[in-house]
Amino acid sequence: MIPVIQETLYFIVSYVGIIIFIYLSLNFLSKGWLTAFIKVRGSRGKKVMTIIHSVTDTYFRPGMFKADGAYHYKTRSKTSKVLTKITREEVFPMMGVFCLTVNESTDEVYTYKGQGKAAIDAATADNLIKRIIMAPHLQKDYVLWVLFIVILIVLIQVGGIYWQTETAAVTQALCSAARVI
């Protein structure tokens, strides 16, 4: 490999390593807020930041309002929870994303002022479960196709750059060999 390209690759790898180390450090110090914030911000309004108060800690997870009006989120132990009675007063903006504060043990949703209420209504939950089972599922496979095409184009471009550098090296070697003869 050409020494210039090798040095450039060393710089790229070292900078990427430093960026990953900084990201992981900040995510650890913020108790997972950074990753949840990036997921919620990247969803462009589809997800909501869930601030979960457990017995020993406060942590952050992205959640989502489904088409049935229920709010779905996962706890730290990967158990999925559903809240059915959410009003507009409980969702508040914070740093450019919408947030919802939940108590993990009692499933209470806190308003912005800190008042809590029960978040599950049995009749509504039963009705929503029936609607979820009967609802058609939409699939958006075109996003995967677009991602595949973009990755393919990037790989072709990288291969073209590599081919050009190899061709230039071979041409330079042939020219120097022709001068010697």
C-alpha positions as CSV (number, residue, x, y, z in Angstrom):
1,M,0.0,0.0,0.0
2,I,1.2,3.5,-0.7
3,P,2.7,5.1,2.5
4,V,0.5,8.2,2.1
5,I,-2.7,6.2,2.1
6,Q,-1.4,4.1,5.0
7,E,-0.7,7.2,7.1
8,T,-4.1,8.6,6.2
9,L,-5.8,5.4,7.3
10,Y,-3.9,5.5,10.6
11,F,-5.1,9.0,11.2
12,I,-8.7,8.1,10.4
13,V,-8.6,5.0,12.7
14,S,-7.1,7.0,15.5
15,Y,-9.6,9.9,15.2
16,V,-12.5,7.4,15.0
17,G,-11.2,5.7,18.1
18,I,-11.0,9.0,20.0
19,I,-14.5,10.0,19.0
20,I,-15.9,6.6,20.1
21,F,-14.1,6.8,23.4
22,I,-15.5,10.4,24.0
23,Y,-19.0,9.2,23.0
24,L,-19.0,6.2,25.3
25,S,-17.6,8.3,28.2
26,L,-20.3,10.9,27.8
27,N,-23.0,8.3,27.5
28,F,-21.7,6.6,30.7
29,L,-21.6,9.8,32.6
30,S,-25.1,10.9,31.5
31,K,-26.6,7.5,32.4
32,G,-27.6,6.7,28.8
33,W,-29.2,10.0,28.1
34,L,-26.9,10.7,25.1
35,T,-27.9,7.5,23.2
36,A,-31.6,8.0,24.0
37,F,-31.4,11.6,23.0
38,I,-29.8,10.7,19.6
39,K,-32.4,8.0,19.0
40,V,-35.3,10.4,19.8
41,R,-33.8,13.3,17.9
42,G,-33.1,11.1,14.9
43,S,-36.6,9.8,14.8
44,R,-37.8,13.3,13.8
45,G,-40.8,13.4,16.1
46,K,-41.9,9.7,16.0
47,K,-40.3,8.9,19.4
48,V,-40.5,10.5,22.8
49,M,-37.8,10.5,25.5
50,T,-39.0,8.5,28.6
51,I,-37.5,9.6,31.9
52,I,-37.9,6.6,34.1
53,H,-37.6,7.0,37.9
54,S,-36.8,3.6,39.5
55,V,-36.2,2.9,43.2
56,T,-32.5,3.5,43.0
57,D,-31.9,5.5,39.8
58,T,-33.2,7.7,37.1
59,Y,-32.5,6.6,33.5
60,F,-33.7,7.4,30.0
61,R,-35.2,5.3,27.2
62,P,-36.9,6.2,23.9
63,G,-40.6,5.4,23.7
64,M,-43.3,5.7,21.0
65,F,-46.9,6.5,20.7
66,K,-48.5,3.8,18.5
67,A,-51.4,4.4,16.2
68,D,-53.8,3.1,18.8
69,G,-52.9,6.0,21.1
70,A,-51.0,3.9,23.7
71,Y,-47.5,4.7,24.7
72,H,-44.9,1.9,24.5
73,Y,-41.5,1.9,26.1
74,K,-38.9,-0.6,27.4
75,T,-37.4,-0.6,30.9
76,R,-33.7,-1.3,31.7
77,S,-34.5,-5.0,32.1
78,K,-36.0,-5.0,28.5
79,T,-39.6,-5.6,29.7
80,S,-42.0,-3.8,27.4
81,K,-44.6,-1.5,29.1
82,V,-47.7,0.1,27.7
83,L,-49.4,3.2,29.1
84,T,-52.9,4.0,27.9
85,K,-54.1,7.1,29.6
86,I,-51.6,9.8,28.6
87,T,-52.8,13.4,28.3
88,R,-51.1,16.4,26.6
89,E,-50.1,17.9,30.0
90,E,-47.8,15.0,30.8
91,V,-45.7,15.4,27.6
92,F,-43.3,18.3,27.9
93,P,-40.4,19.6,25.7
94,M,-36.8,19.5,26.9
95,M,-33.8,20.3,24.8
96,G,-35.6,20.0,21.5
97,V,-37.3,16.7,22.1
98,F,-40.6,15.7,23.9
99,C,-40.3,14.0,27.2
100,L,-42.5,11.9,29.5
101,T,-41.7,11.2,33.1
102,V,-42.7,7.7,34.4
103,N,-42.3,5.9,37.8
104,E,-41.0,2.4,37.1
105,S,-42.5,0.6,40.0
106,T,-46.0,2.0,40.0
107,D,-46.4,2.9,36.3
108,E,-47.5,6.4,37.2
109,V,-47.0,9.2,34.7
110,Y,-45.9,12.5,36.3
111,T,-47.0,15.8,35.0
112,Y,-44.5,18.5,34.5
113,K,-45.3,19.8,38.0
114,G,-44.6,16.4,39.5
115,Q,-48.1,15.2,40.2
116,G,-48.8,11.5,39.4
117,K,-51.7,9.5,38.3
118,A,-52.3,5.8,37.3
119,A,-51.6,5.2,33.7
120,I,-53.5,2.0,32.9
121,D,-57.2,1.7,32.3
122,A,-58.3,-2.0,32.0
123,A,-61.2,-1.4,29.5
124,T,-59.1,0.8,27.3
125,A,-56.2,-1.7,27.4
126,D,-58.4,-4.6,26.4
127,N,-59.9,-2.6,23.6
128,L,-56.5,-1.6,22.3
129,I,-55.2,-5.1,22.4
130,K,-58.1,-6.3,20.2
131,R,-57.4,-3.4,17.8
132,I,-53.7,-4.2,17.7
133,I,-54.4,-7.8,16.8
134,M,-56.8,-6.9,14.0
135,A,-54.9,-4.0,12.6
136,P,-53.0,-4.5,9.3
137,H,-49.2,-4.0,9.5
138,L,-47.5,-1.6,7.2
139,Q,-44.0,-2.4,6.0
140,K,-41.5,0.1,4.7
141,D,-38.9,-2.0,3.0
142,Y,-37.9,0.9,0.6
143,V,-35.8,2.4,3.4
144,L,-33.6,-0.7,3.5
145,W,-33.3,-0.7,-0.3
146,V,-32.2,3.0,-0.3
147,L,-29.7,2.2,2.5
148,F,-28.4,-0.8,0.5
149,I,-28.0,1.3,-2.7
150,V,-26.2,4.1,-0.8
151,I,-23.7,1.6,0.8
152,L,-23.2,0.0,-2.6
153,I,-22.4,3.4,-4.2
154,V,-19.9,4.2,-1.5
155,L,-18.2,0.8,-1.9
156,I,-18.0,1.3,-5.6
157,Q,-16.4,4.8,-5.1
158,V,-13.9,3.5,-2.6
159,G,-13.0,0.6,-5.0
160,G,-12.6,3.1,-7.8
161,I,-10.2,5.2,-5.7
162,Y,-8.2,2.1,-4.8
163,W,-8.1,0.9,-8.4
164,Q,-6.9,4.4,-9.5
165,T,-4.1,4.4,-7.0
166,E,-3.0,0.8,-7.9
167,T,-3.2,1.6,-11.6
168,A,-1.0,4.7,-11.0
169,A,1.5,2.7,-9.1
170,V,1.7,0.1,-11.8
171,T,2.1,2.7,-14.5
172,Q,4.8,4.5,-12.5
173,A,6.6,1.1,-12.1
174,L,6.4,0.4,-15.8
175,C,7.7,3.8,-16.7
176,S,10.6,3.5,-14.3
177,A,11.4,0.0,-15.7
178,A,11.3,1.4,-19.3
179,R,13.8,4.1,-18.4
180,V,16.2,1.5,-17.0
181,I,16.0,-0.5,-20.2
